[in-house]
Amino acid sequence: LFGFVDDEHEPFGPENQPWDLNGQIEGIYDDVAARRVDSKPYDFVTLMGHSVGSYICVEIFHRHLESPERAPHLNLRHGFLLFPTLTHIARSPSGLKITALRRAVPFLDTTTHIVARLLLSFLTVAGLTWLVQRVMGFTPPTASVTARWLKSRDGVRQAVHLGMSELETICEERWSEELWAASQGPKGDAPRFFVFYAKSDHWVDDGEREGFIERRRGGVTKIEVDEGDIPHAFCTRDGKSSMVCVDELC
């Protein structure tokens, strides 16, 4: 996602705001469309998204169907949506907490990064990595990424700004049924989207999940709900869980 690595953008300020969700979608769409192998576009493209990345994935498909002339060479074939936050993220358990915090702290978007910088100023990246690993149970690589994000100039500000945008944007499903139709390929029709939900997900409201599944019932979209206990943030604590997710979905 854009805005999380300081070296990739100018410092945020009044004239250079962090990326909102629409900006992320547009930027990633352009990045996907620009990909080449030996100066040639890919024959077909499969996108995979996790959490809000699933929303970004679906929205890229939607925008490409609406305006194929934007990137006529881009052959989007399938989307893998893992632990997807596709509708009303504010109704999820974590979304409710963030909404309540936002009401209690009106300037959350503009002050959180300042508070975080002050609180973490006495810790080195190495010390913070150790703390995240011990307190949160993250693997060494994900603890390192998290620590560098927390200590970066703009990372926290970008995360909070994007999170507020997600609460406002991810609401009612507004995609057409054409989007969820089969993907046309050389071997015949196949699901355009493969969806993997957690049995319990603090970023997905159970009612919203069941409503989405009911709307897709009878269609070609492949949907699986985990029968175990794979958590939403599986990739931060258990490197083996990723293989379980793909195996269950396929």
Residue pairs with C-beta under 8 A, 6 or more apart in sequence:
1 19
1 24
1 28
1 158
1 162
2 8
2 9
2 19
2 23
2 24
2 27
2 28
2 158
3 9
3 12
3 18
3 19
3 154
3 155
3 158
3 161
3 162
4 149
4 152
4 154
4 155
4 158
4 159
5 152
5 155
6 152
6 153
6 154
6 155
9 16
9 154
10 16
11 153
11 154
12 18
12 154
12 157
12 158
17 161
18 154
18 157
18 158
18 161
18 162
19 27
19 158
19 161
19 162
20 161
20 162
20 165
20 169
21 52
21 55
21 56
21 162
21 165
21 166
21 169
21 170
22 165
22 169
24 56
24 162
25 56
25 59
25 60
25 63
28 56
28 60
29 60
29 63
29 64
29 71
32 45
32 47
32 60
32 74
33 70
33 71
33 73
33 74
35 41
35 42
35 45
36 42
41 73
41 74
41 75
42 75
43 75
44 75
44 76
44 77
44 185
45 74
45 75
45 76
45 77
46 77
46 78
46 79
46 80
47 57
47 60
47 61
47 76
47 78
47 79
47 80
48 57
48 79
48 80
48 81
48 82
49 55
49 56
49 57
49 58
49 79
49 80
49 81
49 82
49 84
50 82
50 83
50 235
51 82
51 83
51 84
51 85
51 203
51 232
52 85
52 89
52 166
52 170
54 79
54 81
54 82
54 83
54 84
54 85
54 86
54 195
55 84
55 85
55 86
55 166
55 170
57 79
57 80
57 81
58 79
58 81
58 84
58 86
58 175
58 179
58 193
60 76
61 76
61 79
61 179
61 192
61 193
62 175
62 179
63 70
64 70
64 71
64 74
64 76
65 178
65 179
77 183
77 185
77 192
78 183
78 190
78 191
78 192
78 193
78 194
79 192
79 193
79 194
80 193
80 194
80 196
80 249
81 193
81 194
81 195
81 196
82 196
82 245
82 249
83 196
83 197
83 198
83 201
83 203
83 204
83 232
84 195
84 197
84 204
85 92
85 166
85 170
85 203
85 204
86 170
86 173
86 208
86 212
87 170
87 171
87 172
87 173
87 208
87 211
87 212
88 95
88 170
88 171
88 172
88 205
88 208
89 95
89 166
89 167
89 170
89 203
89 204
90 96
90 98
90 99
90 167
90 170
90 171
91 205
91 207
91 208
92 201
92 202
92 203
92 204
92 205
92 208
93 202
93 203
93 205
94 202
94 203
95 167
95 203
95 205
98 163
98 167
99 167
101 108
102 108
102 164
102 167
105 111
108 160
108 164
109 160
109 161
109 164
112 156
112 157
112 160
113 154
113 156
113 157
113 160
116 150
116 156
117 156
120 128
120 150
120 151
123 131
123 151
125 147
125 148
125 151
126 147
128 147
128 150
128 151
129 140
129 143
129 144
129 146
129 147
130 143
131 147
132 138
132 143
132 146
132 147
132 150
133 139
133 140
133 143
136 143
136 146
136 236
137 237
138 146
138 236
138 237
139 236
139 237
139 238
139 239
142 235
142 236
142 237
146 236
148 155
149 155
149 156
149 159
150 156
173 212
173 215
177 219
179 192
180 192
180 193
180 216
180 219
180 220
180 221
181 192
181 219
181 220
182 189
182 190
182 191
182 192
182 220
183 189
183 190
183 191
183 192
189 220
190 220
191 220
191 221
191 222
192 220
192 221
193 221
193 222
194 221
194 222
194 224
194 249
194 250
195 216
195 221
195 222
195 223
195 224
196 223
196 224
196 225
196 226
196 245
196 248
196 249
197 204
197 209
197 213
197 223
197 224
197 225
197 226
198 204
198 225
198 226
198 230
198 231
198 232
199 225
199 226
199 227
199 228
199 229
199 230
200 206
200 229
201 209
201 232
202 232
203 232
204 232
209 225
213 223
213 225
216 223
222 249
224 248
224 249
226 248
228 244
230 241
230 244
230 245
231 237
231 241
234 241
234 242
234 245
235 241
235 242
